[in-house]
Amino acid sequence: MQIYLPIAEVSVNAFLLLGLGGIVGVLSGMFGVGGGFLMTPLLFFIGIPPAVAVATEANQIVASSFSGVLAHLKRKTVDLRMGTVLLIGGLVGSGLGIIIFNYLKAMGQVELLVQLCYVVFLGMIGTLMFFESLKAIRKSKKAGGVSVPTRRKHNWVHNLPFKMKFRVSGLYISVIPPLIVGVLVGVLAAIMGVGGGFIMVPAMIYLLGMPTKVVVGTSLFQIIFVTAFTTMLHATTNFTVDIVLAVLLLVGGVIGAQIGTRIGVKMKAEQLRIWLAIMVLAVCGKLAFDLLVMPSELFSLGTGGH
């Protein structure tokens, strides 16, 4: 069933979009990531222009994250205070990100930038998570099947000023690191059309020392508001939000998120992380391959003067 997407100006199979939305929704519920870092490249692969994919995907993340957060709120695994600090940083970051995005769009470089950002970030994060998860799995085997928490009790983060109590996470730390993490995630949300969970989740576990079970819900809570704000900015400054595309992805995403949350509860944290790492690396590989094998973008930049 082919449908025409007015803003993207392409025809796509509706069931394919529903399926993609569903898969990303499952991931969102399982891992606490908005799923945009997988969905946006998947939209590139099926022919959606990057500027439209980025803006519309931010919209879909709002719904799948909202659906996931409801499930986590029921279990009381959302640190609302930490989420609010991350959110303040995130709103500042997404404003900055939109300014950068619009500047590059005016220069005609936005598509290349978005794809390069994906290759770099997905490659770094996928590799780090993969090796870290392997280490955690080995540790839990040594401990006779008992999972050993990999939280470091104290690092330089704990010595910074402006400390605040985060009861749900059991932390008493400075608000500076969560604010910085929030700003970074906001910039990425605007430029890459991602919720930034794939950066926020590792940062919350390893940098801030939050317990894994609280991280997922808190990450989704922050993602909802930052991506909603980003979508609004894209819609009003770039006019690149495709409503038809967004609705199809949304329906799939909301259903998928509920399923994913149920699966996530049954799996061990280390197993979840290793699967996420493998998926991140697979998408990164495909994007890098496309950039290298089809360098029409790169070469077309230098042909102006001939």
Number of C-alpha atoms within 10 A of each C-alpha: 8 11 13 14 16 13 16 21 13 14 15 17 12 16 15 15 23 20 17 20 29 26 22 28 36 29 27 34 35 27 27 32 32 37 30 29 26 22 26 26 25 18 19 17 14 14 15 22 17 24 24 23 26 31 30 27 31 33 31 34 35 26 25 33 31 23 23 35 29 16 17 22 15 9 12 14 20 24 22 20 16 26 21 18 19 30 26 19 24 33 24 18 25 27 19 18 23 23 16 15 23 17 13 16 15 9 9 12 14 19 16 14 16 20 20 17 14 23 21 12 17 25 19 14 16 24 15 13 22 19 13 16 20 14 13 20 21 14 17 15 12 12 11 9 11 11 17 16 13 15 14 12 10 12 11 7 16 17 11 12 11 9 14 13 14 17 12 16 22 12 18 13 21 18 20 17 20 26 21 17 23 30 24 22 31 35 28 25 34 31 25 29 34 33 38 30 27 26 19 26 21 19 17 23 19 15 20 25 23 24 19 20 18 20 27 29 31 28 31 33 28 31 34 24 20 32 32 20 22 31 29 16 18 25 16 11 12 16 15 20 25 20 15 17 26 22 18 20 31 25 19 24 34 26 20 27 31 23 19 22 25 15 16 20 13 10 11 11 19 23 15 18 20 20 15 21 23 15 14 25 20 15 21 25 15 15 21 16 12 13 17 11 9 10 10 10 12 12 9 9 11 9 8 6 5 4
